[in-house]
Structure formats: C-alpha cells, structure tokens
Amino acid sequence: MSCIKRVDRSAYVAMAPEAPFMAAGTMAGAVDLSFSSSSNLEIFELDFNSEDHEMKLLGQCSSSERFTRLAWGSYGSGSEESPYGLIAGGLVDGNIGLWNPFSLICSESNESAHVRALEFNVISPNQLASGDDDGTICIWDLANTSEPSHVLKGSGSYTQGEISSVSWNREFKHVLASTSYNGTTVIWDVNNKKVITGFKNSESSDRFKGLISCSVLQWDPDNCNQIMIASDEDSSPSVKLLDIRYPQSPVRTFVGHHRGVIAMEWCPSDSLYLLTCARDNRTICWNTKTGRIVAELPTTNNSNFDVHWSPKIPGVVSASSADGNISIYNLEGCSRNGSGENNLIDAAPLLTAPKWWKRPVSASFGFGGKLVSSNSKLPEASVVFLHNLATEQSLVNRITKFETEIVNGEKTSLMSLCKKKSEETESEEEKETWSLLKIMLEEDGNAKTKLRTHLGFSLPSEDQEHYATYSSENVEEEISDPLFDDAIQRSLIVGDYKEAVAHCLSANKMADALVIAHVGGTTLWVYIALDKYLKMSNAPYMKVVSAMVNNDLMSLVHTRPAKLWKETLALICTFAEGDEWTSLCDALA
C-alpha cells in the first residue's frame, strides 16, 4: 500500500488536536541535497478530499534553530487569539519555542540543554513538560513562560541521565513519568516536586544488573497504574507494558522489532492499538490486549524516527522517515507484514473492530408503527429495544391485515383485497391502480386482453371494420425527370438494383426505393431500403412500426414519454410474449 499523502521533509511532526492540520519542524542534524542550514516550522493541511498526493502548505515561518522535538497542545483552543492551540518545539540551542499556528508568531523560553522530551498535559492544557540532556524536567505554565513553574531532578537511585521521554498520566493531572537513556524511569508528583516511585529497565531479575536504556514511554490511557516503555538498544528491542507497582514483572511484552525502538504513540481513538517504529525499518501497529501485530506500514530504505496518530481522523497515521519524507497512511489499508493489501480487522487475531467503527446508537423503523433501537452506552448494551409508536390504531390494523395478505400470497385473497381497495378509495388515481393490480392477478389466460381493454384499447368488431380504398383517379401524375429516369433505367437494365435504390433514396422517392428493393432481394429490402425508410420517417406511429419490425420492444419502452404509459402498456399486451412480458412491464414501471 502506498501512502495517501506525503511531503518531502526531514522533520519532526505534531498533529493538531482539533483541526485537520499537521506541523513539521526541521529535524536537527538533517542534511538535504542543497546542504541548507535553514530551519522552518511549517503547517500542512490534511485534505483527503483532494486528489493531490502532496500535502498543501498553509503557512511557514523560520526558526532560530532546528528541532529536537515537536508537540501541539490545545491551550487556548477556540479563542480568537489562538483558535488552534499552541505548538511547542524543542530547539538545538536549549530553548523551547512556542508558536501560535493561527499567526505563526513565536516566543521562546530558555532551557539549559538540548530538549529531548516534550509533552502537553491533556487534562491541564496550560502545562507543558520538557526534559533535557542533564536529567532535568521543567514544567511550564503557558500563562507565564518566563521561567518554569516546577523543576524536577532525580537524586540517589532515582538519578536520571539524558531525559529521552516524558508522559503525563491520563487520569491524575499532577502525575508525570520521565525516562532516560541510563535506564531509569521515575514517576513524579509534580505539585509536591517529589518522586512517587521509580524503577530501572533491566532484562535480569536483579534490578541493579544489565541496565538497558529507555528511549520512549507512554501511560496506558485506560489504566492509570500501567505504563508502556521501550528501548532503542538493538540488543533489547522489545516493548513492555509495566504495572508501576510491580515493574520487574511485565504485564505484557511485545516482540516483533529486531532493532532498537525509536518512537511510539498510543492511539487516541482506541487504546487497543499502539504504534511503534524502530531501527529495523519497521513501523508496527500492536494489539495492546494480546501483544500481537495488527498491521504494519510499508517498509522503507531507512527507519522512521517519529510516528503519530491523527487525533481527529481515526486510523490515519504519520511517519517521518530518515529518507527525508513525511508520509500519511490509512492504517486500515496496511498489511500484517508490511507488504500487500490487507484490512485492519482481517489482520487482527481476534477480529476486534476498532471503536471508531462501532455505532454508539442505532434505530430502525418497521411496519405497523414499530421502532427498534440499541444504545452501547447503556448498561444493557447488548439489548435491542422494541418500541410501539402507533398513533392511529385503525391504520395499524389495516397495515397488519395488508401485511398478512401479502405474506400469504394467495391470488384469490389478493384479488379480493385489490377489489376492496378500489371500492373504498376516493382517489381516481388510486382506484385505477388497484383495478390494474386486480387484472394482473387473474389466471384465466385473458389478463393481457382484459388489461388492454381496461386501458381503452380494444379490437373493433368485423362489422365495424373499414378499409380505405384509393382509385387511380386520386393519384396525381408526377412530373418526370429525364436524367433521373435514364439513370434508373440503366441500373435496372444491368440488374444493379442496389444502385437504383440509391438513386431513389437520394431523390427522396421512398416508395420507388421500397418497390425496387423488394425485387432486389431480402438483404436490399431489409437492411438498406426498409432501415433507411424507418430512420427517415418522423411519424410517431412509425416508431412503433420500427420496434415491431426490429423486434425491439425494450427500446420502445425506454424512449416513449412516461405520460403515454397506458398506450405503451397496451402495446406490450399486444406484442410481448412469454418472459419478455414480465421484463417489459418491469422496465415500464
């Protein structure tokens, strides 16, 4: 599966929380073909109605330095000043840039070292957490960014080196987790600036041996005590779900990557799915309940270093590649192993539908004033409710009786029903409809004849037949054209009937052409003279003649005006035979 949108950039990405936009900040250390040292923050539109493969650039501004991290928060979202929230970017020089995407105006807050971790608090959007190279975590209040509101730094067994990732708890707004490349993870009480607990990443049962670096972590959206961690070390590429109360016994281990994991993100639309990318050039979507691979993005020549889910469009993900491009994928079209097409649900071992496919409520009307409904948000989520919405009981009774007659399907009772309906209705149009239905149900072999008579078309009796006769005295003698006569005679003398017919047609002498063509044989008569005559004739009845000659009643049904339906139905009754009758009636209807 190829990507659905892309743009050529070596950049970190952040998705807008409330709009179909994507921010891209030039990646620190990236080198393009022009060896440019410029740095930009760009805003792209995720317009999937457009057939253009390239994402549309909405705006950009230059940055003082290149980016080491990028995040997009909802602080100020909906206001006139910043309707799309704020974008935060960690810069190489240790500063944190804050941009209003509505105006792309930047303000900076000073850090002491490179910012490797950056995340907005989902519960308290005014809080931004950042982590730097020397193990310091700063909490910024976006209402006053002149200095951090809280500074956190571990000591003793909780000493952290270079902070690689931070994550706010999804249930308690004052709880923050941070991890570092020295393998130490700390859970903080931000308000009191204290450590709640901590642990070291180790493959051994001895927590003080075999420490493994942690590259990224994220809290479980559904369980405030569980956290997902991963390592970028090629010797330990597994992803582990831990309970912070028992960190040495993983709840679940996700095995699939063969080299170190660089980035990951939990799906905001359904916590069943987790996206990870690693140095083995694989980007995998996991089922977090089973630990199995659900789908995989197509492999690239180089690994992805940044992956994100769209907060507004379920199933859509972005992947920033070291190849120098940002690709947008629809995960539902990705395969189980990164090649070929496959459906997200077909790939899942338990065939679990994503939440965004599930209907929260459903309802459907039935006959007789019945309504069925369901509601997945109620305690009785598996119960289907039946409601009776009848307001006119007499109408319900008539509908019930009508349904019974239809289900039984006995023609005698159906004919009685049609007769009764025809007598009861006051509308001439409805009366005619029920009368037609009654005739159509008759089985005596005369239904077509009776139907044609009902429509007002019947054969006259023999004593009423009149035949028009014409005497030769009524025919005016035509003026002869010597040249035309000579040409016709020459053709007839040599037996070239086709040429003679052509002369007559060019002179618009249709009668002469038909007579000569009759002498010339069946082919000349049917396929030349007769066909030409039928096409040139403008008389409405000749369209009927043409349909009969060519045995093409279906074209007649489709071309005649709908207001002449009675005449058309009478024609069908006269000329249609066998199964053709049914198909022609269906087409007319």
C-alpha positions as CSV (number, residue, x, y, z in Angstrom):
1,M,0.0,0.0,0.0
2,S,1.4,3.4,-1.0
3,C,0.9,6.4,1.3
4,I,-2.2,8.5,0.7
5,K,-0.4,11.9,1.3
6,R,3.3,12.9,1.6
7,V,5.7,15.8,1.6
8,D,9.5,15.8,1.2
9,R,10.8,16.9,4.6
10,S,13.2,15.7,7.2
11,A,11.2,16.9,10.1
12,Y,9.5,16.1,13.5
13,V,5.7,16.1,13.3
14,A,2.9,17.2,15.5
15,M,-0.9,16.8,14.8
16,A,-3.4,19.5,15.6
17,P,-5.7,18.3,18.4
18,E,-8.9,20.0,17.0
19,A,-8.3,20.6,13.3
20,P,-7.1,18.6,10.2
21,F,-3.6,20.2,10.3
22,M,-0.1,18.9,10.7
23,A,3.0,20.9,11.9
24,A,6.5,19.9,10.7
25,G,9.7,21.3,12.2
26,T,13.1,20.8,10.5
27,M,14.9,17.9,12.2
28,A,18.2,18.7,13.9
29,G,21.1,17.1,12.1
30,A,19.3,16.5,8.8
31,V,21.2,17.3,5.6
32,D,19.4,18.0,2.3
33,L,20.8,17.9,-1.2
34,S,21.5,21.7,-1.1
35,F,23.3,21.5,2.2
36,S,21.0,24.1,3.6
37,S,21.3,25.1,7.3
38,S,17.9,26.8,7.4
39,S,15.2,25.8,9.9
40,N,11.4,26.1,9.4
41,L,8.2,25.4,11.1
42,E,5.5,24.6,8.5
43,I,1.8,24.0,8.7
44,F,0.2,21.5,6.3
45,E,-3.5,20.7,5.6
46,L,-4.7,17.1,5.8
47,D,-7.2,17.4,3.0
48,F,-8.3,13.9,2.0
49,N,-11.0,15.2,-0.4
50,S,-8.2,16.5,-2.7
51,E,-6.7,14.0,-5.2
52,D,-3.4,15.8,-4.9
53,H,-0.8,13.4,-3.4
54,E,1.3,16.2,-2.0
55,M,0.0,17.9,1.2
56,K,-0.9,21.6,0.9
57,L,1.3,24.0,2.7
58,L,-0.8,26.5,4.6
59,G,2.0,28.6,6.2
60,Q,5.5,28.7,7.4
61,C,8.0,30.7,9.4
62,S,11.7,30.4,10.1
63,S,13.1,29.2,13.4
64,S,16.3,30.3,15.1
65,E,17.4,26.7,15.4
66,R,16.4,23.3,14.2
67,F,14.1,21.0,16.2
68,T,14.8,18.1,18.6
69,R,11.1,17.6,19.5
70,L,7.7,19.0,18.5
71,A,4.3,19.0,20.3
72,W,0.9,20.5,19.6
73,G,-1.4,21.3,22.6
74,S,-5.0,22.6,22.9
75,Y,-4.2,25.5,25.2
76,G,-6.3,28.5,24.0
77,S,-8.1,26.3,21.5
78,G,-11.3,28.0,20.3
79,S,-10.3,31.5,21.4
80,E,-9.9,34.4,18.9
81,E,-6.2,34.7,19.7
82,S,-5.2,31.1,19.2
83,P,-8.1,29.0,17.9
84,Y,-5.9,26.0,17.0
85,G,-4.0,25.9,20.3
86,L,-0.2,26.2,20.6
87,I,2.8,24.4,19.1
88,A,5.9,23.8,21.2
89,G,9.3,22.9,19.8
90,G,12.5,21.9,21.5
91,L,15.4,23.6,19.8
92,V,19.1,22.6,19.5
93,D,20.3,25.7,21.4
94,G,18.3,24.6,24.5
95,N,15.3,27.0,24.0
96,I,11.7,25.9,23.7
97,G,9.8,27.8,21.0
98,L,6.1,28.4,21.3
99,W,4.1,29.2,18.2
100,N,0.6,30.3,17.7
101,P,-0.3,28.4,14.5
102,F,-3.1,30.9,13.7
103,S,-0.5,33.7,13.2
104,L,2.8,31.7,13.4
105,I,4.2,34.2,15.9
106,C,7.0,32.7,18.1
107,S,8.1,33.3,21.7
108,E,10.9,31.4,23.4
109,S,11.6,30.0,26.9
110,N,15.2,29.3,27.8
111,E,16.4,25.8,28.8
112,S,19.9,24.9,29.8
113,A,20.5,22.0,27.4
114,H,19.0,20.2,24.5
115,V,15.3,19.3,24.9
116,R,14.8,15.6,24.1
117,A,11.3,15.2,25.6
118,L,8.2,17.4,25.3
119,E,4.5,16.8,26.0
120,F,1.4,18.9,26.9
121,N,-0.8,17.9,29.8
122,V,-4.0,16.5,28.3
123,I,-6.0,17.2,31.5
124,S,-4.4,20.6,32.2
125,P,-3.6,22.1,28.7
126,N,-1.8,25.0,30.3
127,Q,1.0,22.7,31.5
128,L,4.0,21.7,29.3
129,A,6.6,19.2,30.4
130,S,10.2,19.2,28.9
131,G,13.2,17.1,29.6
132,D,16.8,18.0,28.8
133,D,20.3,16.4,28.5
134,D,21.3,16.8,32.1
135,G,18.3,14.9,33.6
136,T,16.2,18.0,34.5
137,I,12.5,18.1,33.9
138,C,10.8,21.5,33.7
139,I,7.1,22.2,34.0
140,W,6.0,25.3,32.2
141,D,2.8,27.2,32.8
142,L,1.8,28.6,29.4
143,A,0.2,31.6,31.0
144,N,3.6,32.7,32.2
145,T,6.6,31.2,30.3
146,S,9.3,33.5,31.7
147,E,10.5,30.6,33.9
148,P,9.4,27.1,34.8
149,S,6.7,26.7,37.4
150,H,8.3,23.5,38.6
151,V,11.8,22.0,38.2
152,L,12.2,18.2,38.9
153,K,15.6,16.4,39.2
154,G,16.1,12.9,40.5
155,S,18.8,12.0,43.0
156,G,20.2,8.9,44.5
157,S,18.8,5.8,43.0
158,Y,16.4,8.0,41.0
159,T,19.1,10.0,39.3
160,Q,18.4,10.2,35.6
161,G,20.8,11.0,32.8
162,E,19.7,12.4,29.5
163,I,15.8,12.6,29.5
164,S,14.5,10.7,26.5
165,S,10.7,10.9,27.1
166,V,8.1,12.3,29.4
167,S,4.4,11.4,29.7
168,W,1.5,12.9,31.7
169,N,-0.8,10.4,33.4
170,R,-4.2,10.3,31.7
171,E,-6.2,10.2,35.0
172,F,-4.2,12.2,37.5
173,K,-3.1,15.6,36.1
174,H,-0.3,16.1,38.7
175,V,1.4,12.7,37.9
176,L,4.2,12.7,35.3
177,A,6.5,9.9,34.2
178,S,10.0,10.5,32.8
179,T,12.6,8.1,31.5
180,S,16.2,8.4,30.4
181,Y,18.9,6.8,28.4
182,N,20.5,5.5,31.6
183,G,17.6,3.1,32.0
184,T,15.9,4.9,35.0
185,T,12.2,5.7,34.9
186,V,10.7,8.0,37.6
187,I,7.1,8.7,38.4
188,W,6.7,12.3,39.8
189,D,4.2,14.1,42.0
190,V,4.6,17.4,40.1
191,N,2.7,19.6,42.6
192,N,4.9,18.5,45.5
193,K,8.1,18.0,43.4
194,K,8.6,14.5,44.9
195,V,9.3,11.1,43.5
196,I,6.3,8.7,43.9
197,T,8.2,5.7,42.7
198,G,10.8,4.6,40.2
199,F,12.5,1.6,38.6
200,K,15.3,0.6,36.3
201,N,15.0,-1.1,33.0
202,S,16.7,-4.5,33.2
203,E,16.4,-7.8,31.4
204,S,17.7,-9.6,34.6
205,S,15.7,-10.3,37.7
206,D,18.3,-8.3,39.5
207,R,17.3,-4.7,39.1
208,F,20.8,-3.4,39.5
209,K,22.3,-5.5,36.7
210,G,22.1,-5.3,33.0
211,L,20.5,-1.8,32.8
212,I,19.0,-1.0,29.4
213,S,18.4,2.5,28.1
214,C,14.8,3.7,27.7
215,S,14.0,5.7,24.6
216,V,10.3,6.3,25.0
217,L,7.4,5.7,27.4
218,Q,3.6,6.4,27.5
219,W,0.9,5.9,30.1
220,D,-1.9,3.4,29.4
221,P,-5.0,5.5,28.6
222,D,-7.2,3.0,30.4
223,N,-5.1,2.1,33.4
224,C,-3.5,4.8,35.5
225,N,-1.1,2.2,37.0
226,Q,0.3,0.9,33.8
227,I,2.9,2.4,31.5
228,M,4.5,1.3,28.2
229,I,8.3,1.6,27.8
230,A,10.7,0.7,25.0
231,S,14.5,0.7,24.4
232,D,16.5,1.9,21.4
233,E,19.2,-0.6,22.1
234,D,19.5,-3.2,19.3
235,S,20.2,-5.9,21.9
236,S,16.8,-5.3,23.6
237,P,14.2,-4.1,21.0
238,S,11.2,-5.3,22.9
239,V,8.3,-3.1,24.0
240,K,7.0,-3.8,27.6
241,L,3.8,-2.9,29.4
242,L,4.5,-2.5,33.1
243,D,2.5,-2.0,36.2
244,I,4.4,0.6,38.2
245,R,3.6,-1.3,41.4
246,Y,5.4,-4.4,40.1
247,P,7.8,-3.1,37.4
248,Q,10.0,-6.2,37.4
249,S,7.2,-8.4,36.1
250,P,5.9,-7.0,32.8
251,V,2.2,-7.3,32.2
252,R,2.8,-7.9,28.5
253,T,5.8,-8.0,26.2
254,F,5.5,-7.1,22.5
255,V,8.0,-9.0,20.4
256,G,8.4,-8.1,16.7
257,H,11.1,-5.5,16.3
258,H,14.7,-6.7,15.6
259,R,16.5,-3.5,16.4
260,G,16.0,-0.6,18.9
261,V,12.7,1.2,19.2
262,I,12.9,4.9,18.5
263,A,9.3,6.2,18.9
264,M,5.8,5.1,19.8
265,E,2.3,6.5,20.4
266,W,-0.9,5.1,21.8
267,C,-4.0,5.5,19.5
268,P,-6.2,8.4,20.9
269,S,-9.3,6.9,19.2
270,D,-9.0,3.4,20.6
271,S,-6.5,2.3,23.3
272,L,-6.5,-1.2,21.8
273,Y,-3.8,0.0,19.3
274,L,-0.2,1.1,19.8
275,L,2.1,2.3,17.0
276,T,5.9,1.9,17.2
277,C,8.9,2.4,14.9
278,A,12.4,1.0,15.2
279,R,15.8,1.0,13.6
280,D,14.9,-2.3,11.7
281,N,12.9,0.0,9.3
282,R,9.6,-1.5,10.6
283,T,6.6,0.5,11.8
284,I,4.2,-1.7,13.6
285,C,0.6,-1.4,15.0
286,W,0.1,-3.6,18.0
287,N,-3.0,-5.0,19.7
288,T,-2.2,-4.0,23.3
289,K,-4.5,-6.6,24.8
290,T,-2.9,-9.6,23.0
291,G,0.6,-8.3,22.2
292,R,0.1,-9.4,18.6
293,I,0.9,-7.4,15.4
294,V,-2.3,-6.0,13.9
295,A,-0.9,-4.2,10.9
296,E,2.4,-2.8,9.6
297,L,3.3,0.2,7.5
298,P,5.3,-0.4,4.3
299,T,9.0,-0.8,5.0
300,T,11.3,2.0,3.7
301,N,15.0,2.2,2.9
302,N,15.6,3.9,6.2
303,S,13.8,3.8,9.5
304,N,11.1,6.1,10.7
305,F,12.1,8.3,13.7
306,D,8.7,9.9,14.5
307,V,5.2,8.5,14.3
308,H,1.8,10.0,15.3
309,W,-1.9,9.2,15.2
310,S,-4.3,11.8,13.9
311,P,-6.5,12.9,16.8
312,K,-9.4,13.8,14.6
313,I,-9.3,11.2,11.8
314,P,-9.3,7.6,13.2
315,G,-6.9,5.1,11.6
316,V,-4.8,7.8,9.9
317,V,-1.1,8.0,11.0
318,S,2.0,10.0,10.0
319,A,5.6,8.6,9.8
320,S,8.7,10.7,9.5
321,S,11.5,8.9,7.7
322,A,15.2,9.3,7.7
323,D,14.8,9.1,3.9
324,G,13.7,12.8,4.1
325,N,9.9,12.5,3.7
326,I,6.8,12.6,5.8
327,S,4.1,10.0,4.8
328,I,0.5,9.8,5.8
329,Y,-1.1,6.3,5.8
330,N,-4.6,4.9,6.4
331,L,-3.8,2.0,8.7
332,E,-6.9,0.1,7.6
333,G,-5.2,-0.4,4.3
334,C,-1.9,-1.7,5.6
335,S,-0.9,-5.3,5.7
336,R,0.1,-7.6,8.5
337,N,3.7,-7.8,7.4
338,G,4.3,-4.5,5.6
339,S,3.7,-5.9,2.1
340,G,0.5,-6.1,0.0
341,E,-3.0,-5.0,0.9
342,N,-4.9,-6.2,4.0
343,N,-7.7,-5.0,6.1
344,L,-7.1,-3.8,9.7
345,I,-9.8,-6.1,11.0
346,D,-8.9,-9.2,8.9
347,A,-5.3,-8.9,10.3
348,A,-6.4,-8.8,13.9
349,P,-6.2,-12.3,15.6
350,L,-9.4,-11.8,17.5
351,L,-11.2,-9.9,14.7
352,T,-11.8,-7.0,17.1
353,A,-13.4,-4.0,15.4
354,P,-11.9,-0.6,16.3
355,K,-14.0,1.7,18.4
356,W,-14.3,4.2,15.5
357,W,-16.2,1.5,13.5
358,K,-18.7,0.9,16.2
359,R,-22.1,2.7,16.3
360,P,-22.9,4.2,19.7
361,V,-26.6,4.0,18.9
362,S,-28.8,2.6,16.2
363,A,-32.5,2.7,15.3
364,S,-34.7,1.4,12.5
365,F,-38.4,1.8,11.7
366,G,-40.6,-1.2,10.8
367,F,-44.2,-1.6,9.6
368,G,-47.1,-1.2,12.0
369,G,-45.6,1.7,13.9
370,K,-42.7,-0.4,15.3
371,L,-39.2,1.1,16.1
372,V,-36.2,-0.9,17.2
373,S,-33.2,0.7,18.8
374,S,-29.9,-0.1,20.7
375,N,-27.5,2.0,22.8
376,S,-24.0,0.8,23.5
377,K,-23.6,3.5,26.3
378,L,-26.3,2.0,28.4
379,P,-25.7,-0.9,30.9
380,E,-27.9,-3.1,28.7
381,A,-25.6,-2.6,25.7
382,S,-26.4,-6.0,24.2
383,V,-30.2,-5.4,24.4
384,V,-32.3,-4.4,21.5
385,F,-35.4,-2.4,22.4
386,L,-38.7,-2.6,20.6
387,H,-41.0,0.5,20.7
388,N,-44.5,0.8,19.5
389,L,-45.1,4.3,18.1
390,A,-48.6,3.8,16.7
391,T,-50.8,6.9,17.0
392,E,-53.7,5.7,14.7
393,Q,-54.7,2.2,15.7
394,S,-57.1,1.8,12.7
395,L,-54.1,2.5,10.4
396,V,-52.0,-0.1,12.3
397,N,-54.9,-2.7,11.9
398,R,-55.1,-2.0,8.2
399,I,-51.4,-2.3,7.8
400,T,-51.3,-5.6,9.7
401,K,-54.1,-7.0,7.6
402,F,-52.3,-5.9,4.4
403,E,-49.1,-7.5,5.6
404,T,-50.9,-10.8,6.3
405,E,-52.4,-10.9,2.8
406,I,-49.0,-10.2,1.2
407,V,-47.2,-12.8,3.2
408,N,-49.9,-15.5,2.4
409,G,-49.6,-14.6,-1.3
410,E,-52.9,-16.3,-2.3
411,K,-54.1,-14.7,-5.6
412,T,-57.8,-15.1,-4.7
413,S,-57.4,-13.2,-1.4
414,L,-55.1,-10.6,-3.1
415,M,-57.7,-10.0,-5.8
416,S,-60.4,-9.5,-3.2
417,L,-58.0,-7.1,-1.4
418,C,-57.5,-5.1,-4.6
419,K,-61.2,-5.0,-5.4
420,K,-62.0,-3.8,-1.8
421,K,-59.3,-1.1,-2.0
422,S,-60.6,0.0,-5.4
423,E,-64.1,0.4,-4.0
424,E,-63.0,2.1,-0.8
425,T,-60.7,4.8,-2.2
426,E,-62.0,8.1,-3.4
427,S,-58.9,8.9,-5.5
428,E,-59.4,8.1,-9.2
429,E,-55.6,7.5,-9.5
430,E,-55.6,5.0,-6.6
431,K,-58.8,3.4,-7.9
432,E,-57.2,2.8,-11.3
433,T,-54.0,1.4,-9.6
434,W,-55.9,-1.2,-7.6
435,S,-58.0,-2.1,-10.6
436,L,-54.9,-2.7,-12.7
437,L,-53.4,-4.8,-9.9
438,K,-56.6,-6.9,-9.8
439,I,-56.5,-7.6,-13.5
440,M,-52.8,-8.5,-13.4
441,L,-53.5,-11.2,-10.8
442,E,-56.1,-13.0,-13.0
443,E,-55.1,-16.5,-14.1
444,D,-57.7,-17.3,-16.9
445,G,-55.2,-16.5,-19.7
446,N,-57.0,-13.4,-20.7
447,A,-55.2,-11.0,-18.4
448,K,-53.4,-9.2,-21.2
449,T,-56.6,-8.8,-23.3
450,K,-58.6,-7.5,-20.2
451,L,-55.8,-5.2,-19.3
452,R,-55.6,-3.7,-22.8
453,T,-59.4,-3.2,-22.8
454,H,-59.2,-1.6,-19.4
455,L,-56.6,0.8,-20.7
456,G,-59.1,1.8,-23.5
457,F,-57.6,-0.2,-26.4
458,S,-59.7,-3.0,-28.0
459,L,-60.0,-4.6,-31.4
460,P,-63.1,-3.4,-33.4
461,S,-65.7,-5.9,-34.4
462,E,-65.8,-7.2,-38.0
463,D,-68.9,-5.2,-39.0
464,Q,-67.2,-2.0,-37.8
465,E,-64.0,-2.5,-39.8
466,H,-63.5,-0.1,-42.6
467,Y,-60.8,-0.2,-45.3
468,A,-59.7,2.8,-47.1
469,T,-59.7,2.3,-50.9
470,Y,-58.0,4.5,-53.3
471,S,-58.7,4.8,-57.1
472,S,-56.1,5.6,-59.6
473,E,-58.1,8.8,-60.3
474,N,-57.0,10.2,-57.0
475,V,-53.3,9.8,-57.8
476,E,-51.7,12.8,-59.5
477,E,-49.2,12.2,-62.2
478,E,-45.7,13.1,-61.2
479,I,-43.5,15.2,-63.4
480,S,-40.8,13.1,-64.9
481,D,-37.1,14.0,-64.8
482,P,-35.4,12.6,-67.9
483,L,-31.9,12.4,-66.3
484,F,-33.3,10.6,-63.2
485,D,-35.4,8.2,-65.3
486,D,-32.4,7.4,-67.5
487,A,-30.1,6.6,-64.5
488,I,-32.7,4.3,-63.0
489,Q,-33.3,2.5,-66.3
490,R,-29.6,2.0,-66.9
491,S,-29.3,0.4,-63.4
492,L,-32.3,-1.8,-63.9
493,I,-31.1,-2.9,-67.3
494,V,-27.8,-4.2,-65.9
495,G,-29.6,-5.6,-62.8
496,D,-27.9,-3.2,-60.4
497,Y,-30.8,-2.9,-58.0
498,K,-28.6,-1.5,-55.2
499,E,-27.6,1.4,-57.4
500,A,-31.2,2.0,-58.5
501,V,-32.4,2.1,-54.8
502,A,-29.5,4.5,-54.0
503,H,-30.7,6.9,-56.8
504,C,-34.3,6.7,-55.5
505,L,-33.2,7.4,-51.9
506,S,-31.1,10.4,-52.9
507,A,-34.2,11.8,-54.8
508,N,-36.4,11.1,-51.7
509,K,-38.6,8.7,-53.7
510,M,-39.1,6.3,-50.8
511,A,-42.0,4.3,-52.4
512,D,-40.0,3.7,-55.6
513,A,-36.9,2.6,-53.5
514,L,-39.0,0.1,-51.5
515,V,-40.6,-1.4,-54.6
516,I,-37.2,-1.9,-56.4
517,A,-35.6,-3.2,-53.2
518,H,-38.3,-5.8,-52.9
519,V,-37.3,-7.1,-56.3
520,G,-33.6,-6.9,-55.4
521,G,-33.9,-9.4,-52.6
522,T,-34.2,-9.7,-48.8
523,T,-30.9,-8.1,-47.9
524,L,-31.5,-5.0,-50.0
525,W,-35.1,-4.8,-48.8
526,V,-34.5,-5.2,-45.0
527,Y,-31.0,-3.8,-44.4
528,I,-31.0,-0.9,-46.8
529,A,-34.3,0.4,-48.1
530,L,-36.5,-0.5,-45.1
531,D,-34.0,0.5,-42.4
532,K,-33.4,3.9,-44.2
533,Y,-37.1,4.5,-44.5
534,L,-37.8,3.8,-40.8
535,K,-35.0,6.1,-39.8
536,M,-36.2,9.0,-42.1
537,S,-39.8,8.7,-41.1
538,N,-40.9,11.3,-38.5
539,A,-44.4,10.0,-37.9
540,P,-44.8,8.9,-34.2
541,Y,-46.6,5.6,-35.1
542,M,-43.6,4.7,-37.3
543,K,-41.5,4.3,-34.1
544,V,-44.0,1.6,-33.1
545,V,-43.6,0.0,-36.5
546,S,-39.8,0.2,-36.2
547,A,-39.9,-1.6,-32.8
548,M,-42.1,-4.3,-34.2
549,V,-40.0,-4.8,-37.4
550,N,-36.8,-4.9,-35.4
551,N,-38.3,-6.9,-32.6
552,D,-37.0,-4.3,-30.1
553,L,-39.9,-3.5,-27.7
554,M,-37.5,-2.7,-24.9
555,S,-36.1,0.4,-26.7
556,L,-39.7,1.5,-27.3
557,V,-40.5,1.2,-23.6
558,H,-37.4,3.3,-22.8
559,T,-38.0,6.0,-25.4
560,R,-41.7,6.7,-25.2
561,P,-42.8,9.5,-22.9
562,A,-43.9,8.4,-19.4
563,K,-47.2,10.2,-19.8
564,L,-48.1,7.7,-22.6
565,W,-47.7,4.7,-20.2
566,K,-51.2,3.4,-20.9
567,E,-50.5,3.2,-24.7
568,T,-47.1,1.6,-24.0
569,L,-48.6,-1.0,-21.7
570,A,-51.3,-1.8,-24.3
571,L,-48.6,-2.3,-26.9
572,I,-46.8,-4.7,-24.6
573,C,-50.0,-6.6,-24.0
574,T,-50.4,-7.0,-27.8
575,F,-46.9,-7.9,-28.9
576,A,-44.9,-9.2,-25.9
577,E,-44.7,-13.0,-25.4
578,G,-43.6,-15.2,-22.6
579,D,-40.9,-13.9,-20.2
580,E,-40.5,-10.8,-22.3
581,W,-43.8,-9.6,-21.0
582,T,-42.6,-9.5,-17.4
583,S,-39.3,-7.8,-18.1
584,L,-41.0,-5.2,-20.3
585,C,-43.6,-4.5,-17.6
586,D,-40.7,-4.1,-15.0
587,A,-38.9,-1.7,-17.3
588,L,-42.1,0.4,-17.9
589,A,-42.7,0.5,-14.1
